[in-house]
Amino acid sequence: QGMYDSALLVYDQVAGQGLQSAQLFYNMGNAHFKNNNVPAAILFFEKARKLAPSDENIQYNLSVANSMIVD
């Protein structure tokens, strides 16, 4: 888990500099997912999808994360 926390710190620094991309948000979503923070993962997968709506990996991970949310 520490590896994903470290990755998130770097990703946050990059995003904080105003650099945004579908890949960055996708990676942030994956790191949150691996840390069992599904709501944050969904947020970043949604941001990634807005920038790359036809990316199948983003769509898949978003659907998996959404399936883990209990109403």
N, C-alpha and C positions, 0 to 999 in steps of 0.2 A: 504494500500500500504506500509506503514511503516514496517509492519511485514515482507513483502517480501524483503524489502531493508535490514533489519536486518539479515534475513536468507542468503541473498547473501553475506553479509560481512563475515559471518561465513564460508560459502562454499568457498569463495575466500581464506580465511586463510588456510583452509584444503587443497585446491588445491595447494596453494603456498608452502606447506610443502612437495609437491611431491606426495601426496596421490591422486590417481585417480581411479575412478570406474565408471561403467555404472550408478549406482544409484546416485552417486554424480552429475554427469553431467546431468542426468535426472531431479534431483531436481533443479539444477541450471536453466535448461531450463524451468521448470514449474514456478519458481519464476520470471524469465524474462517475461514469457508469461503473468503471472498475473499482471505484471507491464506494460503491453502493449508494451513491447520491443520485438516484434516478430522476427526481424533479429537475436538478441542475443539468443532468445529461439531456433531458428532453428540451430544456431551454436552448442549449447550445446546438443540438441537432436541428431545432427549428430555425435558428439563426443561419446555420449552414445551408439548410434547404432553401431559404430565401435567396441566397447567393448562387446556389447551384441546384435549381429545382429538378433537374433530370438525373442527378447523381443517384444511382441505384444503391450504393453503399449507405449513403445518408438516409435514404428512404427506409432501407431495411433496419438499420440501427434505431431509427426513430420509431418504427413500428414495434420492434422488440421492447424498447423502453416503455412505450405507451401500454403494451400488453401487461406490464408489471405493475401498473397503477391500479389500485383497487378503488372502486367507487364507494 
